[in-house]
């Protein structure tokens, strides 16, 4: 009888099959096709990760706004609070800018965006200048922050605060650090 093939013959025939590249076809979990596809996916993932990490290591682009741009600003704030420094603050406007700023930046659900603006020299030191904006239900704080290229400290900060129903204010702070 023709057409009747036993299970053993089917398995044997499947083992003897070869791909167009001459590789023997193995059971599905080890088939050459799946291995080739897996390697291609792995190469793609590694390539994408490399491109992504190279993008974060590059110098900031002027006008680029993102959460990633906030990382150097936040790091500078942390470094500045841990360093011994003195500061000179000037306030103008109808409200306490420090209190308003603290309220806006600590309010649950506030959003922060940052943007690299330019390079400048402040008090004889090269700095990256960032725009730093906080927004919350109670108001907004638009800041400009000068971060030292040499040691990552905040050299200067200017902030304009607008509290809903309360008023506006401006603060300028220049930070001074001990010279070594």
C-alpha positions as CSV (number, residue, x, y, z in Angstrom):
1,X,0.0,0.0,0.0
2,X,1.3,3.3,-1.0
3,X,0.9,6.4,1.0
4,X,1.1,4.8,4.4
5,X,4.2,5.8,6.3
6,X,5.0,4.9,9.8
7,X,5.9,7.5,12.5
8,X,9.5,6.1,12.6
9,X,9.9,6.7,8.9
10,X,8.7,10.3,9.2
11,X,11.1,11.0,12.0
12,X,13.9,9.4,10.0
13,X,13.1,11.5,6.9
14,X,12.9,14.7,9.0
15,X,16.4,14.0,10.4
16,X,17.8,13.5,6.9
17,X,16.4,16.8,5.6
18,X,18.9,19.6,5.0
19,X,18.5,23.3,4.8
20,X,19.4,25.2,1.6
21,X,22.8,25.9,3.3
22,X,23.5,22.2,3.8
23,X,22.9,22.2,7.5
24,X,21.0,19.2,8.9
25,X,17.5,20.1,10.2
26,X,17.2,19.2,13.9
27,X,14.2,19.3,16.1
28,X,12.4,22.7,16.3
29,X,14.2,23.9,19.5
30,X,17.6,23.6,17.8
31,X,16.7,24.3,14.2
32,X,19.3,26.3,12.3
33,X,16.7,28.8,11.2
34,X,15.8,29.6,14.8
35,X,19.5,29.8,15.8
36,X,20.2,32.2,13.0
37,X,17.2,34.3,13.9
38,X,18.2,34.3,17.6
39,X,21.7,35.5,16.7
40,X,20.4,38.3,14.5
41,X,18.0,39.4,17.3
42,X,20.9,39.4,19.8
43,X,23.2,41.4,17.5
44,X,20.3,43.9,16.9
45,X,19.7,44.3,20.7
46,X,23.4,44.8,21.4
47,X,23.7,47.3,18.5
48,X,20.7,49.3,19.7
49,X,22.1,49.3,23.3
50,X,25.4,50.5,22.0
51,X,23.9,53.4,20.0
52,X,21.7,54.4,23.0
53,X,24.7,54.5,25.4
54,X,26.8,56.4,22.9
55,X,24.0,59.0,22.6
56,X,24.0,59.6,26.4
57,X,27.8,60.0,26.5
58,X,27.9,62.6,23.8
59,X,28.2,66.3,24.7
60,X,24.8,67.9,25.3
61,X,23.2,69.4,22.3
62,X,22.1,73.1,22.6
63,X,18.4,73.4,23.1
64,X,17.9,69.7,23.8
65,X,15.2,69.3,26.4
66,X,14.7,66.0,28.3
67,X,14.7,64.2,31.6
68,X,18.3,63.1,30.8
69,X,19.4,66.7,30.7
70,X,18.3,67.0,34.4
71,X,20.8,64.4,35.5
72,X,23.9,66.8,35.5
73,X,21.8,69.5,37.1
74,X,20.6,67.2,39.9
75,X,24.1,65.8,40.4
76,X,25.4,69.4,40.7
77,X,22.8,70.3,43.3
78,X,23.7,67.2,45.4
79,X,27.4,67.9,45.1
80,X,26.9,71.6,46.0
81,X,24.9,70.7,49.2
82,X,27.6,68.3,50.3
83,X,30.5,70.8,49.6
84,X,31.4,73.6,52.0
85,X,30.5,76.8,50.3
86,X,29.1,80.2,51.0
87,X,26.5,81.8,48.9
88,X,25.2,85.3,48.2
89,X,21.5,85.5,47.4
90,X,19.6,88.4,46.0
91,X,15.7,88.3,46.1
92,X,13.3,90.6,44.4
93,X,9.5,90.4,44.1
94,X,6.5,90.0,46.4
95,X,7.2,86.6,47.9
96,X,9.8,84.5,49.6
97,X,11.4,82.8,46.6
98,X,13.1,80.1,48.6
99,X,9.8,79.0,50.3
100,X,7.9,79.1,47.0
101,X,10.7,77.1,45.2
102,X,10.7,74.5,48.0
103,X,6.9,74.2,47.8
104,X,6.8,73.8,44.0
105,X,9.7,71.2,43.9
106,X,8.4,69.1,46.8
107,X,4.8,69.0,45.8
108,X,3.7,65.5,44.8
109,X,3.2,65.2,41.1
110,X,5.5,68.1,40.2
111,X,7.3,67.8,36.8
112,X,10.9,68.8,36.1
113,X,12.3,69.4,32.6
114,X,15.8,70.6,31.8
115,X,17.6,71.9,28.7
116,X,21.2,72.4,28.0
117,X,21.5,76.0,26.8
118,X,25.1,77.0,26.2
119,X,28.7,77.3,27.7
120,X,29.8,80.3,29.6
121,X,32.4,81.5,32.1
122,X,31.3,82.4,35.6
123,X,33.7,83.8,38.2
124,X,36.6,82.8,35.9
125,X,35.4,79.2,35.6
126,X,34.0,77.4,32.5
127,X,30.5,76.2,33.0
128,X,27.6,74.4,31.2
129,X,24.4,76.4,31.5
130,X,21.1,74.6,31.9
131,X,17.5,75.7,31.9
132,X,15.6,73.9,34.7
133,X,11.8,74.2,34.9
134,X,9.6,72.8,37.7
135,X,5.8,72.9,37.4
136,X,3.2,71.9,40.0
137,X,-0.4,72.7,40.9
138,X,0.8,75.6,43.1
139,X,3.1,77.3,40.6
140,X,6.1,77.2,38.3
141,X,9.9,77.8,38.8
142,X,12.0,78.7,35.8
143,X,15.6,78.5,36.6
144,X,19.0,78.9,34.9
145,X,21.8,76.9,36.5
146,X,25.6,77.3,35.8
147,X,27.4,74.0,36.5
148,X,31.2,74.0,36.7
149,X,32.9,71.9,34.0
150,X,35.9,71.5,36.4
151,X,34.3,70.0,39.4
152,X,30.5,69.7,38.8
153,X,29.4,72.3,41.4
154,X,26.6,74.8,40.9
155,X,28.4,78.2,40.4
156,X,25.3,80.3,40.0
157,X,21.5,79.9,39.9
158,X,18.8,82.3,38.8
159,X,15.2,81.4,39.3
160,X,11.9,83.1,38.6
161,X,9.0,81.8,40.6
162,X,5.3,82.3,39.9
163,X,2.9,81.0,42.6
164,X,-0.8,80.7,41.6
165,X,-2.8,83.4,43.4
166,X,0.2,84.6,45.5
167,X,2.6,86.4,43.3
168,X,6.0,86.3,41.6
169,X,9.6,86.6,42.7
170,X,13.2,86.3,41.4
171,X,16.2,85.0,43.2
172,X,19.9,85.1,42.1
173,X,22.5,83.0,44.0
174,X,26.2,83.0,43.5
175,X,28.0,80.1,45.2
176,X,31.6,80.4,46.4
177,X,33.8,77.5,47.2
178,X,37.2,77.4,49.0
179,X,40.1,77.6,46.6
180,X,42.6,74.8,46.8
